[in-house]
Amino acid sequence: MRRVMTVTALIAAAGLMTACGGSGGDGDEKERAGGSTAASSSETSSEASSEGEDKTYEVTLEVGGQGKSSVYYTLGTNSNEQVTLPWKKTGKMTLNPTERKVGILVSVVPGPVKLSNGQLGAAPCSITVDGKKVVEDEGGVEGAHTCEYTLN
């Protein structure tokens, strides 16, 4: 049975690769690509003009609590740090019109801390964009504690 599934998967993969096309070197492929590119660039320029220009945001990630903990965050790139709480990180993010249309995720995931009841739990976190708090999580023992926000 495993052999039949493996052979089927290989045949399907070969079929997909063939259907996607290869570099046959013929002129039709270049014409299709050129026509597609021209249509895309005219669509993109009209979308870009309707969406406006680049926009810069000031984003602040915060994790509360006391002691030391790990913090995982996305603020342009993914990072993690061992920090002393409370912790705060501020950065500027500039999004072009396409990124604004799709949205760019910023997030912070606090590591465990000792809570007031003696248990280990997630530290509280928040995200502030241009001076306005947009996400806040009180932390705790139960559930998944993370702060996420999509800039657009």
C-alpha positions as CSV (number, residue, x, y, z in Angstrom):
1,M,0.0,0.0,0.0
2,R,2.8,2.4,0.8
3,R,4.5,1.7,-2.5
4,V,1.3,2.5,-4.4
5,M,0.9,5.8,-2.5
6,T,4.6,6.7,-3.1
7,V,4.3,6.0,-6.9
8,T,1.1,7.9,-7.1
9,A,2.6,10.9,-5.3
10,L,5.6,10.8,-7.7
11,I,3.4,10.7,-10.8
12,A,1.3,13.6,-9.5
13,A,4.4,15.6,-8.8
14,A,5.8,14.9,-12.3
15,G,2.5,15.9,-13.8
16,L,2.4,19.2,-11.9
17,M,5.9,20.0,-12.9
18,T,5.1,19.3,-16.5
19,A,1.9,21.3,-16.4
20,C,3.7,24.3,-14.9
21,G,5.9,24.4,-17.9
22,G,9.6,24.3,-18.3
23,S,12.1,26.4,-20.2
24,G,11.4,25.3,-23.7
25,G,13.0,28.4,-25.0
26,D,10.3,29.2,-27.5
27,G,9.1,32.7,-28.2
28,D,5.5,32.0,-27.2
29,E,6.5,31.7,-23.5
30,K,8.3,35.1,-23.6
31,E,5.2,36.7,-25.3
32,R,2.9,35.3,-22.7
33,A,5.2,36.4,-19.9
34,G,5.5,39.9,-21.5
35,G,1.7,40.2,-21.9
36,S,1.1,39.1,-18.4
37,T,3.8,41.5,-17.0
38,A,2.4,44.5,-18.9
39,A,-1.1,43.8,-17.6
40,S,0.2,43.4,-14.1
41,S,2.2,46.6,-14.1
42,S,-0.7,48.7,-15.4
43,E,-2.9,47.2,-12.7
44,T,-0.3,47.7,-10.1
45,S,0.3,51.4,-11.0
46,S,-3.4,52.2,-10.9
47,E,-3.7,50.3,-7.5
48,A,-0.7,52.1,-6.1
49,S,-2.0,55.5,-7.1
50,S,-5.4,54.8,-5.5
51,E,-3.7,53.5,-2.3
52,G,-1.5,56.5,-1.8
53,E,2.2,56.6,-0.8
54,D,4.3,54.9,1.8
55,K,3.1,55.2,5.4
56,T,5.3,55.1,8.5
57,Y,4.0,53.7,11.8
58,E,5.6,54.0,15.3
59,V,5.0,50.6,17.0
60,T,5.6,49.9,20.7
61,L,5.6,46.3,22.1
62,E,5.4,45.9,25.8
63,V,5.6,43.0,28.3
64,G,4.8,43.6,31.9
65,G,5.7,41.6,35.0
66,Q,8.8,41.2,37.1
67,G,11.9,39.2,36.9
68,K,13.6,37.7,33.8
69,S,11.8,36.1,30.9
70,S,12.1,35.4,27.2
71,V,10.2,37.5,24.7
72,Y,9.5,36.5,21.1
73,Y,8.4,39.3,18.8
74,T,7.9,40.4,15.2
75,L,8.7,44.0,14.4
76,G,9.8,43.9,10.8
77,T,11.8,40.8,11.6
78,N,11.4,37.8,14.0
79,S,13.4,38.1,17.1
80,N,13.7,36.7,20.6
81,E,15.4,38.1,23.6
82,Q,16.1,37.2,27.3
83,V,14.9,40.4,29.1
84,T,14.3,41.9,32.5
85,L,10.7,42.8,32.9
86,P,9.0,45.2,32.4
87,W,10.2,45.3,28.8
88,K,9.5,47.8,26.0
89,K,10.6,47.9,22.4
90,T,9.7,50.7,20.0
91,G,10.4,50.8,16.3
92,K,9.3,52.5,13.1
93,M,7.8,50.5,10.3
94,T,7.3,52.0,6.8
95,L,4.8,50.1,4.6
96,N,4.5,50.7,0.9
97,P,1.0,50.7,-0.7
98,T,1.1,47.0,-1.5
99,E,2.2,46.0,2.0
100,R,-0.6,48.2,3.4
101,K,-3.2,46.5,1.2
102,V,-2.1,43.0,2.4
103,G,-1.1,44.0,5.9
104,I,2.0,43.3,7.9
105,L,1.8,41.4,11.2
106,V,3.5,42.7,14.4
107,S,3.4,40.5,17.5
108,V,4.8,39.9,20.9
109,V,4.7,36.6,22.8
110,P,5.7,36.9,26.4
111,G,7.5,34.0,28.1
112,P,6.5,32.6,31.5
113,V,6.8,34.6,34.8
114,K,5.9,34.0,38.4
115,L,2.4,35.4,38.9
116,S,1.1,37.0,42.1
117,N,-0.6,33.6,43.1
118,G,2.8,31.8,42.9
119,Q,2.0,30.0,39.7
120,L,3.9,30.3,36.4
121,G,2.0,31.9,33.6
122,A,2.3,34.3,30.7
123,A,3.2,37.9,31.4
124,P,0.8,40.6,30.2
125,C,1.5,42.2,26.9
126,S,0.4,45.1,24.7
127,I,0.9,46.8,21.3
128,T,0.6,50.5,20.7
129,V,0.6,52.0,17.2
130,D,1.1,55.8,16.8
131,G,0.3,56.4,20.5
132,K,-2.9,54.4,20.5
133,K,-3.1,51.0,22.4
134,V,-4.5,48.6,19.8
135,V,-4.0,45.2,21.6
136,E,-3.7,44.2,25.2
137,D,-3.5,40.8,26.9
138,E,-3.6,40.4,30.7
139,G,-1.5,37.2,30.6
140,G,-2.2,34.4,33.1
141,V,-2.2,30.7,33.3
142,E,-5.1,29.6,31.1
143,G,-5.1,29.9,27.3
144,A,-2.6,31.1,24.7
145,H,-1.4,34.6,25.5
146,T,0.0,36.6,22.7
147,C,-0.5,40.1,21.3
148,E,-0.9,40.4,17.5
149,Y,-1.9,43.3,15.3
150,T,-2.0,43.8,11.5
151,L,-0.7,47.1,10.2
152,N,-2.3,48.3,7.0
